[in-house]
């Protein structure tokens, strides 16, 4: 890495198990903020009073965003190869505000403010609050200050999906990131005695010896929910048991079956499941603390038929395998990823974009237990698979950092626009992205689509917005002077709200209608004004292409935008005439397609039922 830029003002603050010599040209800053904890309880003893990571979350996220190249790493043999962050040549500064003893909003805002003052270009934040008004949301407040100073904040949407309106970090000035699956499968190959091979799912973290072992299937046992019945099987330590698909109802599903097989001390288990949670989680839902493999119902029938028709059925299970799944569509929206609209501010469709967030390999402290295998043996590693929108946000931050490096003159709004308008709403089969339960995903789940770093470098046009535009939006929210000051940090703009406007120059559109119990929906109309800036090489012409949401008609004027030179701006008006229904909403899009060129600039359009914003009655 070259010399640290002279503009950098950050420090490496010493503390528990951390000294300044641990920083270098890659990790150029490390600071921690605990005055809120100490003010709450001056007698508290902070066990790790430094920027050092104590649970792996911060290290993992940092590694995703900007980790350097690391050869020969894996999660106990899975996802083996060379790891790298999205922006491996970017520098890192770590700001810790969350401790084992607690996390206080005052420490969070102090950390984010200090990061901006130190001169960071981008902030990645995998943390969030819900059920609080916009003007009480510390992340929203600190992110507004960052935006005013030209710093983009990429934040996790939350892990409360798939319920509607569960999203956090939905402020208009935050890049809100949803989580999706990648095209990788972590496998345990099941080989039956008749030589049939099935690529099952497993994350058992060792090369267990399960070779030519007897397999049993008994309909009475197959629910795998009775320790008494399972314990009556003879020679269990040598035997593989098959468990039927048991949807997680009344608190008993795959993880409970797994526990029953462990308590009965079977050699291994073959679990038949269609639950998408099992295939994205290596925690409570899919612990893999014991040798086992998951297969789907179609494959399960093949295995059961073999066992029933064989005198002495056997099976072998091979672990620690990874495949790039060419047949399964990817990406897929993760069920846990929180859905919009944002209940802190509903006027902008959120989330903004989707990025990889399911079983992502990244660095963790090697002195922490990563997984457990029976009987209570803790294993450590320096690279680990983790899932969550916490993993998605640093992917987007890394892309944003690369865009800032390529286009240092771009504002946070321009960077976000480039990422959103070039995102891909189609999967690897060129069909619309789906959720992990196979329903079609909507912009309230995936935003504009899956992030595409290469296309974002050259978006053609961007929807830019200035700090004053965001001030104008605040002016439209009917905040009290004190509420307004939490964002603007002064009353100056509050007393001069001469041009309030909720119509922010944003690369997406959302229109609401009220739910009607009788199904009597009237036609509504909403207008939006947008301005596009040409960031291409020179003069060009764009023609509009419209995909109407169901029960809607979208019109755009003008339908052609002519740019004579780079950085020129052109405006248009979009009018949507729409009618609600009982479905909860529909989506479409507007795309500006370059004439005789390679650029297309797409924005999603959403119609949906009205929501009650947090704090609306205050």
N, C-alpha and C positions, 0 to 999 in steps of 0.2 A: 504494500500500500504506500502511496506517496505521502509527503508531509501533511500534517493536519492543517487545514485551511486557517489562515490568520484571523478570519472573521469569527472563528469558534470561541465562545466565551464560557463553555461548560467546565466543570471540575470533576475530578475523581475523588470523592469524599471518603476518607477512611472510616472504618467501623469494624464491627465484629467479623472476624475471619476475612477481612478485606482491607487491603492497603493500596495506595495510589500506584504502586508499581505494577498492579494487575491490569491497569489500562494500557493501551497500546494504540497503534495507528488504526486498528479496526474498532476496538471498544474505546471511544474517545471521551466518554462521560459516564459517570455512575454517581447517582445521588439518591437520597432517601428523605422522606418527609413524615414526621411522626408527632408534630406539635399538637395535632388534634387528639391523638391517643393520650399524650401526656397531660393535656388540659382536662380531659375527661377523668383521668385517674393518675395523679402525679406519683403514686406509689408503684405503678405498674413496672414490672421488669420485662423489657422487650428482649426476647430471647435471641433474636438475630437482628441486632440494631445496626444494620448496614444495608447496602443495596444488594447483598447476596440473595439469591433465589433459594427458597426453602421447600418448594413443592414442584418445581419443574415447569410451571405454567409460563412464567415470564421468559425463561430460556428457550422454551419450545417456540413461542410466538416470535421472539427475536430471530431465532434460527430460520424460521420460515421466511421472514421478511428480507433478511440480509445476510444469512449465514454464508460463510465461505465454502469452497469446495472441500468435501471430506470423503476420501476414498475408503471403500471396504466397510461401510457401516450397514446396520440392519436393526430390526426389532427382533432379536433372538432368532435370526435366520430369515425373517420375512422382510420383503422390500429391500433386498440386499443390493448394494451397488454404491455409486458415488452420489452423495447428497449435496445439495446446494440451495441457498435461499433464492428468492425471486430476483433480488438485486445483490448479487454476491460481492460486488465491488463498492457497495454503499457502506458508509460508516454507521456505527451504532452508539447511541447514548441511552442508558437505562435510568428510569425514574421510578422508584419504588414508593408506593403509598399504602400498600396493603400488607399487613403483618399478621402473624398468627394470633396476635393479641387484638386485632381488629382493623377496620378500614373506615376512616372518617372522611366526610365530604370535604372538609377544610384542607386535609392533606392532599386529596386528589386535585383540587383546584390549584393548590400551591405547586404541585408537581408539574401540572400542565402549563401553568404560567411561567414557571422557571424554564421549562423546555423551550418555550417560545423565546424567552429572553436570552437563552443561551445560543440561539441561532439554528435550531433544527429546521429542516425543510418539510418534514412530514412527521405526523404522530400516528402510531398504531395503538389502539386501545381496545383490549378484549375484556371489557367490564361494562356493567350497565345498571341502570335503575329503571323501575317501572312503577306505575300507579302514582306518579307525582306530576304536578303541572310543569309546563315548560320552564316557567320562571323559578322553579325550585330544583330543577335538574342540574346538578353540578357539572356534569359532563357537557350538557348543552351550553351552559354559561361559559365554561372554560373554552369550549370549542369555538364559540362565537368570538371570543378574544383572539384565539389562534387565527381564525379566518380573517379578522381585521388586520392582522399582521402578515397575511399571505401564506399561512401554514394550513395545509389540509389535514383534517383528522379523519382517519379510517377507523370505524368502530363496528363491533359485532352486533348483529341484529338481535341476538338472544337465542336461547335454546328451549323456548316454550311452545314450539309448534306441535302439531299442525293447526292449532286453534287460531281462528281469525282475530286480528287486532291484538296480538300478544307481543308485538315488536317493540323493542327499545331502541334508543339512539336514533330516533326518527326525526330529529331536527333538520330543517332545510339546509343548514350549513355543514352537516356531517355526511360523509360518505358511509352509508349504512349497508353492510355486507351480509348476505345470506350464505348458507353453506350447501354444497352439493357433493355428490359422490364423484370419484375419479373412475378411470377404466381399469383399475387394478383389482384383482381378486386374490385373497390370501387363502391358500388351499391346504386341505389334507386330502390326498388322493386315496379313495377307497377302492381296493382291488379285491373282488370276490373270488371265491374258489373256482368259479367257471371262467375266470380271466376277464370278466367285465370290469372296466375301469370307470370310475365316476369321480369327477373333480368336485369334491365337497368343500365346505367352508370350515376353516379351523384357524385358530391362533394359539394353539398349545405351544408354549415357548421352549420346546426341547425336542430332540430327536428320539422320541419314545419308541421302545421296541414293541410294536404290535404287529406280529407276523404270523400269518396262517393260524389265527386264533379262532376257536369255536364261536359261532354266532347263533343267538336265539331270538325268536320272535314268538311271543305268546300274547294273544289278544287280551287275556286277563291281566297281564303285566304291563302291556304296551303303553298305558297311560303314564307309567312311571311316576305315579303319585302316591304309592303305598310302600313305605319302608318295610312293612311286615311281609308283603307279598314278594318284594324284590329280594329280601334277605333269605327267602326259602329256596332260591335257585342254587343248586349245587355247583361247586367248583367256580364260584364267581370270579376269583382272582385271575382265572385263565380265559374268561368269557366276555364277549362283546354283546351288549344288549341293545335291541332296537326299540326306540321310543317313538310312538305315533305323534303326529302334529297335535299339539294342544294349545290353542290360542290362549293368550294371557287374559283369562277371565277370572274374576274373583281372586286375583292375586296369584294364580298358579299358572305358569307358562314354562317357557324353555329353561329359564334359570332355576326354577324350582325342580324341574325334571333332572337337570344337571346335578343339583345338590342331592337328590334322591339316589342317583346312580353312584355318586361318590360315597355316600353313607353306606350303601349296600356293598361297596368295595368291589365293583366290577372292574375288569381290566380296562375297558373303554366303552363308550357309548356311540351309537349311530342315532342321530336325532333328526326327525323329519319335521321340517318347519317351512312356513311361508311368511313368517313374521319378518318384515324388513328391519325391525329393530335389532334382531339377532345378527344381521349382516353388516351392521355399522358400528357396533358397540363392543368393546372388549372389557367393559366394566361389569356392573351388576347384571345387565341384561344378557351378556355372553361372557362369562368369566373365564372359561377355558383353563381352570386350575387343575384339570384332569384330562387325560387323553380322550378326545372325542372329535366327531366330525358331524357337520350339518349338511343335509341334502334336502332337495325339494320333494314335493309329493309325487311327482311323476317318477323321479329316480327312486323314491321310497317304494313304490309299487314293484319296480324291477328287483330291488333287493329282497323284499318280502316274498315275492314269487320264487326267487332263487332259494331262499331259506326253506320255504315250504316244500319245494320239489327235490331237495337234496337230502340224502341220508345223513351226511356229516358236513354241514355247511361251515365254511371258514371265510375269514376276511383278513386283509392286511390294510393298515392305515399308514400312509407316508405323510410326515409333517414338514413344516418349514418350506412351503412352496409358494411361489408368487407367479401370477399370470396376468398379462395384459389381455383383457377380455374383449376380443374383437367382435363377438356376437352380441353381447349385451349392450344396449344403447347407453351412452354416457355423454354428458353428465346427467345426473338425476338429482332432483331437489330432495334434500334430507328431510325426513318427517319432523325431526326435532327443531329445524330452523324456524324461528318465529315468523309469523305472517303479519302483513300490514292489514289495514292502514295503521299509521302511527296514531296512537291515542294521546300523544303529547301535542302534536300538531298535524291535523288531517289534511291540510291544504295541498300537500305534496305527496305523491304516491311513493311509498316506501315498501320494501327496501329498494336500494338503487341498483344493486348488481349482485350476482352470485359468483362465488369463488370456491375452490376446493376446500372442504372442511370435514371430510370423513376419513378417518384412519390415515392421518398425515404423518409422515416420518420426519422428525426433526430432533434437534439436540436437547438433552436434559442433563441436569447434574448427575454425575455417575455415582454419587454416594447416597442416593435415595432409592428405596425399594420401588421397582416399576411394576412387577407382577408377582403373583403368589402361585405356587403349585403345591399340591397336597404332598405331605401333611404340613401345611403352614411354613413352607420354605420360601423365603423372600429372595427374589432375583433382582439384580441391578443391571443397568445398561447405560450407555451414553447417547443412544438414539432410541426414540420411542414413538409408537403410533398413538396418536390422540385424535379425538373427534370433537367438533363443536364449531359454532360460528366464531369462537375465539381463534380457531385455526384459519378461518376464511379471511378475517379482517387483515392480518399481516400479509396475506397474498396480495390483496388489493393495495396495501400500503407500499409493498415492494414494487408493484407496477407503477404506482404513482411516483415513487422515487425515481424510477428510470425515466418517466415522462418529464419530470422536473429537470433531470440531468440533460435530456435531449432538447427540452424547450424551457430554459430557465426563465423566460419572460412570461410564461403562462401563469395565470392566477389559479387558486384552488378550484374555482368554478369551472375554468377551462379544462383543467386536468380531469375533474370528475365528468364533465361533458364528453371528453374524448373517450373515456373508459365506457361510459354508458351507451353512447350512440354507435359504438363499434362492437358492443357485446353481442354474442350469438344466442338467439332464442331457439335455435335448432340443436338437436343432439347429433351424435355421430352417424345416425341413419338419415339425417336431414329431415327429421320430423320434429314437431314442437316438443320441447323438453317436458318431461313428466315428473310427477312426484314419486316417491318410493313406494306408494300404494297403487301406482299405475294410473292415477288420475292426471289429467293435463294440468301442468303448472300454470299459474297466472302471474302477472306482474306484481301482485301483492305477495308472491312467494319468491320469485327470482329477479324482481326488478326488470331491468332491460334485457337480462339474459346472463350467460356465462362470460366471464371476463376473457378478453382476447388481447394480450399485450402487444402483439405485433401490429394489429390493425389500429390499436389506440395510438401508436406512435405517429400515425398519419391519418387523422380522422377526416380531413377535408374541411369541415366546418365545425365550429363549437358554439355552444350556448354559454356566453360569458355573463358574469354578474359582478358588480362592484360592491364594496362594503356599504356604500350608500343605498344600494338596492335592498340589502338585508335590513338596514335601518328603516327603510320605507315599509318593509314587511312588518317589522316590529311595531311601527306606528299604526298599522292596520288592525292590531290585535286587541285594542281597547285595554291595554295594560294600565295599571296605576303608575304614577311616577316612580315609586319604589321598585315595582316589578320591572319597569323599563330599565332602570339603572342597574339591575343585576347583570344585564347584558352589556349595555352601552358604557357602564362604569361612570357615567355622569348624566346630568339632566339636560345638557346643552341641546341635544337632538330632540329630546322629548318636547321641549318648548318650541321647537321649530319643525314639527311634523307637517310640513306644507304639502307633501306629496305622498300620502299613505297609499300603499298598494300591496295587495296579497297576490298579485299576478307576477310572481317571480319569474325571471327568464330561465326556466328550468327545462331540462331535456325529457320531461314526461308530463302527462296530463291526467287529472283525475276529476271526475264529476259525480256528485252524490244525488241520491233520491231517497225519499222517506219510504220505509216499509209500510205497506197497506194490507191490513188483515183481510179485507174483502177482495183484494186483488185489483182494485180500481186505480190504475196508475195513469197519471196525466203526462202529456208531453212537456218536457222541460228544455231549456236552452242555456248554454253557457259559452262565453267567448273568452279566448285567451289571445294575448299578443306575445309574440316571440321575436327575438333578434338573433340572427346568425352571423358569426364572424368568419370570414374566409381565411383559414390558416394554411391553405394549399400554396403551391408555388407561384401562381399568378392568376390571371383572369379565367373565369369559368362560368358555366351555367348549370343550374340544378332544376330538375322537374319533380313535382311532388307526386307521390304514390300513396294512396290511402287504403287502409284496411279498416272498414267500419266495424265497430263492436255490434253485436246483435242488438236489435231494437234501437239502433242509432244511425244517424246520418251525419257525417263529418264533412264540412266544407272548408276550404283553405283559399285565402286570397292574399297576394296573387299566387297562381299555381306554378309560376316560373320565377326563379331568383337569378339575376344576372350580376356577377361580380366582375368588375373591370380590373381589380388588382388585389394583391395580398393584403390582409388585414381590413379590407372593406367590410362594412356591415350592411345587411339587408334585413328588413322586418317583414313579417307576415301575420295575418290574423287567422286563428282556427276557431271555428264555431261548431259545436256539437249539439245537435238536436236529438234528444234521447227520451226513452220511456223505461221506467223500471219494470221489474217482474219479481216473482218469488224466488228466483234462483240465487239472489245475492249479488249478482253483478256479471259483467262481461268485459272483454278487452279487445282492443284492436291496435292499430299503429299508424303512424305517419312516417314516411321515409322520403327524404330528399335525395334523389338519384342524380349523380353527375352525368351530364350529357357528354358523350364521347370521352368519358373518364372512368376511373376505377373506384370512386368514392360513393358510399351510400350512408346516409346519416339517419338512423332510425330512432324513433321515440315511441314508447308504449302509451296507449290511451286506455283508461280504466273508467268504467261506470260501476258504482257500487252503492250500497245502502249507507245512509248517514250514520255517524258514530258520535257518541258523547265523549268529548275531549276531557281528559283529566283536568280537574280544576275549573271546568266551565261554569260551575255553579258558585264559585268563590266570589 
